[in-house]
Amino acid sequence: MSVSYIMGFVIALILALSLTPLVKRFAFKIGAIDKPNYRKVHTRIMPRLGGLAIYAAFIVAVLGVLPFVPEGMLSSYDKNLIFSIMAGGTIIVLLGALDDRIELSAKVKLLGQIAAACVVVFGFGVKIDLVNVPFGATMQPIADWLSIPLTILWIVGVTNAINLIDGLDGLAAGVSGIAIATILVMALVMGFEPTILLSCVLLGAIVGFLFYNFHPAKIFMGDSGSLFLGFCLATLSMIGFKQVTIVSFVTPLLIIGVPLSDTFFAIVRRWINKQPIFAPDKGHLHHRLRDLGFSHRRTVLIIYGIAAFFGCCAIVQSTLVQSPAANWITFGVIVILTFLLQIGAELIGIVDKTRRPVINFIQRKLLRWSPESRTSK
């Protein structure tokens, strides 16, 4: 089976390397281009639609590898999971490709994302039906009236989270690749074959595309790419671990920690500034790091590092959660990461450039406890 995994990665990598230049020419031909404006960092017209290369490499590689998978290794249920991603992903890519060409409204894109999620849920029966809640029973079943909307919300939310961080060369592709690699490591440990196969193939497609997308980029993935990668991440993180009782509900959140936290802070920022939630702005993580003086390439590498940190936390969390102190480990991880996220957000001004409530509180406490303060008293 390991040969099939390697073969899937290599095929997807070669296909992405071969198809991306063709997609680039096609994007220019049909006018699927990205023009510079006040919100964007690039200064020249760039082709979009790069997601088509990632998608085509993924689909062809999966279909090419499946016949070579040893008989009996994948159950009918496993194949159902694989085809659910392929079917829903096709809808997402078509939606993104249309947006790359004619710029669809936010409502139309949302409806398309919900339709893709419904294909996964109703067409293939893939949904979140069990959840591991800290300080509760090992695994709690969820009724359909809750699991169906929860699954759709998860898929749509993660899909858009990746789309929101697609603001610098190689950023969304790299962060998605790190998240997929995290899922791959965890799936290898748990022996979940369909997730291993899909992760290997998708990672190969991403690496091949990154050759053209890393700074200075020759092509953008566009919404066809960011939405597709977000959809795959959402579905893989859900189907890969939903039947494994040792995995806490925190783990999938850690896997997509960077896009999820950036989306959360964007919502808070727009709410504080009384702006529409879906209104674009220049306050995202990559914008703020650029404003602090980091170069384009260094900004992307910093965010890669943050994504890798979240990925390592997810792997450690999924391993340590087997211990008797699993609930306290989960609680500790949540508290520490929440504190670090808040401090980091205040330092770079991702919500507000002037308000630093937690940092100011800590500084006041340190000043009160300092030897100079005690001497003056």
C-alpha positions as CSV (number, residue, x, y, z in Angstrom):
1,M,0.0,0.0,0.0
2,S,2.9,2.4,0.7
3,V,3.9,2.1,-3.0
4,S,0.5,3.4,-3.9
5,Y,0.9,6.4,-1.6
6,I,4.3,7.3,-3.1
7,M,3.0,6.7,-6.6
8,G,0.0,9.0,-5.9
9,F,2.3,11.8,-4.6
10,V,4.7,11.6,-7.5
11,I,2.0,11.4,-10.2
12,A,0.2,14.5,-8.7
13,L,3.5,16.4,-8.4
14,I,4.4,15.7,-12.0
15,L,0.9,16.6,-13.3
16,A,0.8,19.8,-11.3
17,L,4.3,20.8,-12.7
18,S,3.1,20.0,-16.2
19,L,-0.4,21.5,-16.1
20,T,0.2,24.8,-14.4
21,P,2.0,26.5,-17.4
22,L,-0.9,25.3,-19.6
23,V,-3.5,26.7,-17.1
24,K,-1.5,30.0,-17.0
25,R,-1.8,30.4,-20.8
26,F,-5.5,29.5,-20.6
27,A,-6.2,32.0,-17.9
28,F,-4.7,34.8,-20.0
29,K,-6.6,33.7,-23.0
30,I,-10.1,33.8,-21.3
31,G,-9.3,36.9,-19.2
32,A,-9.1,35.2,-15.8
33,I,-6.6,37.7,-14.5
34,D,-6.0,39.6,-11.2
35,K,-5.4,43.3,-11.6
36,P,-3.5,45.3,-8.9
37,N,-5.5,47.5,-6.6
38,Y,-5.1,49.2,-3.2
39,R,-5.7,46.0,-1.2
40,K,-3.3,43.8,-3.2
41,V,0.5,43.6,-3.0
42,H,1.3,42.6,-6.5
43,T,2.0,45.4,-9.0
44,R,1.3,43.7,-12.4
45,I,-1.5,41.7,-14.0
46,M,-1.4,38.1,-12.9
47,P,-3.2,35.0,-14.3
48,R,-5.6,33.2,-11.9
49,L,-7.2,29.8,-12.2
50,G,-4.2,28.0,-10.8
51,G,-6.6,25.9,-8.8
52,L,-7.5,24.1,-12.0
53,A,-4.0,22.6,-12.2
54,I,-4.2,21.5,-8.5
55,Y,-7.6,20.0,-9.0
56,A,-6.8,18.2,-12.3
57,A,-3.6,16.8,-10.8
58,F,-5.5,15.6,-7.8
59,I,-8.4,13.9,-9.7
60,V,-6.2,12.2,-12.3
61,A,-3.7,11.0,-9.7
62,V,-6.4,9.5,-7.5
63,L,-8.2,7.8,-10.4
64,G,-4.8,6.5,-11.6
65,V,-3.7,5.1,-8.3
66,L,-7.0,3.5,-7.2
67,P,-6.7,0.5,-9.6
68,F,-3.3,-0.3,-8.1
69,V,-4.5,-0.3,-4.5
70,P,-4.4,-3.9,-3.1
71,E,-7.8,-5.5,-3.2
72,G,-9.6,-5.4,0.2
73,M,-7.4,-2.6,1.4
74,L,-10.1,0.0,0.9
75,S,-13.7,-0.9,1.9
76,S,-16.7,0.4,0.0
77,Y,-17.1,3.0,2.8
78,D,-13.6,4.2,2.3
79,K,-14.2,4.6,-1.4
80,N,-17.4,6.5,-0.7
81,L,-15.3,8.9,1.4
82,I,-12.9,9.4,-1.5
83,F,-15.6,10.0,-4.1
84,S,-17.3,12.4,-1.8
85,I,-14.3,14.7,-1.9
86,M,-14.0,14.3,-5.6
87,A,-17.7,15.1,-6.3
88,G,-17.9,18.0,-3.8
89,G,-14.5,19.3,-4.9
90,T,-15.7,19.4,-8.5
91,I,-18.6,21.7,-7.6
92,I,-16.2,23.9,-5.6
93,V,-13.6,24.2,-8.4
94,L,-16.3,25.1,-11.0
95,L,-17.6,27.7,-8.6
96,G,-14.1,29.1,-8.0
97,A,-13.2,29.1,-11.7
98,L,-16.4,31.1,-12.5
99,D,-15.4,33.6,-9.8
100,D,-11.9,33.9,-11.1
101,R,-13.3,34.9,-14.5
102,I,-16.5,36.9,-13.8
103,E,-16.3,37.6,-10.0
104,L,-19.4,36.1,-8.5
105,S,-21.3,37.8,-5.6
106,A,-20.6,36.6,-2.1
107,K,-24.2,35.2,-1.8
108,V,-23.7,33.1,-5.0
109,K,-20.4,31.7,-3.8
110,L,-21.9,30.9,-0.4
111,L,-24.8,29.0,-2.0
112,G,-22.4,27.0,-4.1
113,Q,-20.3,26.1,-1.1
114,I,-23.4,24.9,0.7
115,A,-24.4,22.9,-2.3
116,A,-21.0,21.2,-2.3
117,A,-21.3,20.5,1.4
118,C,-24.7,19.0,0.9
119,V,-23.4,16.6,-1.8
120,V,-20.9,15.3,0.8
121,V,-23.5,15.0,3.5
122,F,-26.6,13.8,1.6
123,G,-25.0,12.3,-1.5
124,F,-22.4,10.2,0.3
125,G,-23.6,10.2,3.9
126,V,-20.4,11.7,5.3
127,K,-21.1,13.8,8.4
128,I,-19.9,14.5,11.9
129,D,-21.9,12.0,14.0
130,L,-19.5,11.5,16.9
131,V,-17.5,14.0,18.9
132,N,-15.0,13.7,21.7
133,V,-15.9,16.4,24.3
134,P,-13.3,17.1,27.1
135,F,-14.5,16.2,30.6
136,G,-17.4,14.2,29.1
137,A,-17.8,10.6,28.0
138,T,-15.3,9.2,25.6
139,M,-17.4,9.7,22.6
140,Q,-20.7,11.5,22.3
141,P,-23.2,10.6,19.5
142,I,-24.8,13.5,17.7
143,A,-28.4,13.5,16.4
144,D,-28.9,14.2,12.7
145,W,-30.7,17.5,13.4
146,L,-27.4,18.7,14.9
147,S,-24.8,16.7,12.9
148,I,-26.0,17.8,9.5
149,P,-25.9,21.6,10.0
150,L,-22.7,21.2,12.0
151,T,-21.0,19.4,9.2
152,I,-22.2,21.9,6.5
153,L,-21.1,24.8,8.8
154,W,-17.7,23.2,9.3
155,I,-17.1,22.6,5.5
156,V,-18.3,26.1,4.5
157,G,-16.3,27.8,7.3
158,V,-13.0,26.1,6.6
159,T,-13.4,26.5,2.9
160,N,-13.8,30.3,3.4
161,A,-11.0,30.5,6.0
162,I,-8.4,29.3,3.4
163,N,-9.8,31.8,0.9
164,L,-9.3,34.7,3.3
165,I,-5.6,34.1,3.8
166,D,-4.9,33.9,0.0
167,G,-3.2,37.3,-0.1
168,L,0.5,36.7,-0.7
169,D,2.5,34.5,-3.2
170,G,2.5,30.9,-2.0
171,L,0.7,31.7,1.3
172,A,-2.6,29.7,1.0
173,A,-0.9,26.9,-0.9
174,G,1.9,26.6,1.7
175,V,-0.3,26.8,4.7
176,S,-2.7,24.2,3.2
177,G,0.2,22.0,2.4
178,I,1.4,22.1,6.0
179,A,-2.1,21.3,7.2
180,I,-2.4,18.4,4.8
181,A,1.0,17.1,5.9
182,T,-0.2,17.3,9.5
183,I,-3.3,15.2,8.6
184,L,-1.0,12.8,6.7
185,V,1.2,12.2,9.7
186,M,-1.8,11.6,12.0
187,A,-3.4,9.3,9.5
188,L,-0.2,7.3,9.1
189,V,-0.1,6.9,12.9
190,M,-3.7,5.8,13.0
191,G,-3.6,3.7,9.8
192,F,-6.5,5.3,8.1
193,E,-5.9,4.4,4.5
194,P,-8.3,6.7,2.5
195,T,-7.0,9.7,4.4
196,I,-3.4,8.7,3.8
197,L,-4.0,8.2,0.1
198,L,-5.9,11.5,-0.4
199,S,-3.4,13.5,1.7
200,C,-0.4,12.1,-0.3
201,V,-2.0,13.0,-3.7
202,L,-3.2,16.4,-2.6
203,L,0.2,17.2,-1.1
204,G,1.9,16.3,-4.3
205,A,-0.4,18.6,-6.3
206,I,0.2,21.5,-3.9
207,V,4.0,21.1,-4.0
208,G,4.0,21.0,-7.8
209,F,1.9,24.1,-8.0
210,L,4.0,25.9,-5.4
211,F,7.0,25.7,-7.8
212,Y,5.1,28.4,-9.8
213,N,3.3,30.1,-7.0
214,F,6.0,30.9,-4.4
215,H,7.3,34.4,-4.4
216,P,7.8,35.8,-7.0
217,A,4.7,34.0,-8.3
218,K,4.1,33.3,-12.0
219,I,0.4,32.4,-11.4
220,F,-2.2,32.7,-8.6
221,M,-4.4,29.8,-7.5
222,G,-7.4,32.1,-7.5
223,D,-10.7,31.1,-5.8
224,S,-10.7,27.9,-7.8
225,G,-7.6,26.9,-5.8
226,S,-8.2,28.4,-2.3
227,L,-11.8,27.2,-2.2
228,F,-10.8,23.7,-3.4
229,L,-8.0,23.4,-0.8
230,G,-10.2,24.7,1.9
231,F,-13.0,22.2,1.0
232,C,-10.4,19.3,0.9
233,L,-9.0,20.4,4.3
234,A,-12.4,20.6,5.9
235,T,-13.5,17.2,4.6
236,L,-10.2,15.4,5.2
237,S,-9.9,16.7,8.8
238,M,-13.5,15.5,9.4
239,I,-13.5,12.1,7.8
240,G,-10.0,11.3,8.8
241,F,-10.7,11.2,12.5
242,K,-14.4,11.1,13.1
243,Q,-14.4,7.4,14.0
244,V,-11.3,7.5,16.1
245,T,-12.3,7.8,19.8
246,I,-8.9,9.0,21.0
247,V,-9.0,12.3,19.0
248,S,-10.3,15.4,20.8
249,F,-12.5,17.9,19.1
250,V,-9.6,20.3,19.5
251,T,-7.3,18.5,17.0
252,P,-9.1,19.5,13.7
253,L,-9.1,23.1,14.9
254,L,-5.4,23.0,15.5
255,I,-4.7,21.6,12.0
256,I,-6.2,24.7,10.5
257,G,-5.2,27.1,13.3
258,V,-3.7,29.8,11.1
259,P,-6.7,30.4,8.7
260,L,-9.2,29.8,11.5
261,S,-7.6,32.3,13.9
262,D,-7.1,34.9,11.1
263,T,-10.8,34.5,10.1
264,F,-11.9,34.9,13.8
265,F,-9.8,38.0,14.3
266,A,-11.1,39.5,11.0
267,I,-14.7,39.1,12.2
268,V,-13.8,40.7,15.6
269,R,-12.0,43.5,13.9
270,R,-14.8,44.3,11.5
271,W,-17.4,44.1,14.3
272,I,-15.4,46.5,16.5
273,N,-14.9,48.9,13.6
274,K,-18.6,48.5,12.7
275,Q,-17.9,47.2,9.2
276,P,-19.8,44.5,7.3
277,I,-18.5,41.0,8.3
278,F,-17.7,40.1,4.7
279,A,-16.2,43.4,3.7
280,P,-12.6,43.1,2.6
281,D,-9.9,45.0,4.4
282,K,-6.1,45.1,4.9
283,G,-6.0,43.9,8.5
284,H,-5.2,40.2,8.0
285,L,-2.2,38.5,9.5
286,H,-0.1,38.8,6.3
287,H,-1.1,42.5,5.9
288,R,0.0,43.4,9.4
289,L,3.3,41.5,9.1
290,R,4.0,43.4,5.9
291,D,3.1,46.7,7.7
292,L,5.7,45.8,10.4
293,G,8.4,45.8,7.8
294,F,8.8,42.2,6.9
295,S,9.5,41.4,3.3
296,H,7.1,39.4,1.1
297,R,9.0,36.2,1.3
298,R,9.8,36.5,5.0
299,T,6.2,37.2,5.9
300,V,5.1,34.0,4.1
301,L,7.9,32.0,5.9
302,I,6.8,33.4,9.3
303,I,3.2,32.3,8.7
304,Y,4.5,28.9,7.5
305,G,6.3,28.6,10.8
306,I,3.1,29.5,12.7
307,A,1.2,26.9,10.7
308,A,3.9,24.3,11.4
309,F,3.7,25.1,15.1
310,F,-0.1,24.5,15.1
311,G,0.4,21.3,13.1
312,C,2.9,20.0,15.7
313,C,0.5,20.9,18.5
314,A,-2.2,18.9,16.7
315,I,0.0,15.9,16.4
316,V,1.1,16.1,20.0
317,Q,-2.4,16.6,21.2
318,S,-3.7,13.6,19.3
319,T,-0.9,11.5,20.8
320,L,-1.1,12.7,24.4
321,V,-4.9,12.6,24.5
322,Q,-4.6,8.9,25.0
323,S,-3.2,9.4,28.5
324,P,-5.3,9.3,31.7
325,A,-4.9,13.1,31.9
326,A,-6.3,13.6,28.4
327,N,-9.0,16.1,29.5
328,W,-6.5,18.3,31.4
329,I,-4.1,18.1,28.5
330,T,-6.8,19.3,26.1
331,F,-7.8,22.1,28.5
332,G,-4.2,23.2,28.9
333,V,-3.6,23.3,25.2
334,I,-6.7,25.5,24.7
335,V,-5.7,27.9,27.5
336,I,-2.1,28.2,26.4
337,L,-2.9,28.7,22.7
338,T,-5.7,31.1,23.4
339,F,-3.3,33.2,25.5
340,L,-0.5,33.1,22.8
341,L,-3.0,34.0,20.1
342,Q,-4.3,37.0,22.0
343,I,-0.7,38.2,22.8
344,G,0.3,37.8,19.2
345,A,-2.8,39.5,17.9
346,E,-2.1,42.5,20.1
347,L,1.6,42.7,19.2
348,I,1.0,42.9,15.5
349,G,-2.3,44.8,15.8
350,I,-4.5,42.4,13.8
351,V,-7.7,43.6,15.6
352,D,-6.7,47.1,16.6
353,K,-3.3,48.9,16.2
354,T,-3.6,50.8,19.5
355,R,-5.6,48.6,21.9
356,R,-3.6,46.0,23.9
357,P,-5.7,45.1,26.9
358,V,-3.9,41.9,27.9
359,I,-0.4,43.2,27.3
360,N,-1.2,46.4,29.3
361,F,-2.6,44.3,32.1
362,I,0.6,42.2,32.3
363,Q,2.8,45.3,32.2
364,R,0.8,46.9,35.1
365,K,1.2,43.7,37.1
366,L,4.9,43.4,36.4
367,L,5.4,47.1,37.3
368,R,3.5,46.6,40.6
369,W,5.7,43.6,41.5
370,S,9.0,45.2,40.4
371,P,11.7,45.9,43.1
372,E,11.6,49.6,42.2
373,S,7.9,49.8,42.9
374,R,8.2,48.1,46.2
375,T,11.1,50.4,47.3
376,S,9.1,53.5,46.4
377,K,6.4,52.3,48.8
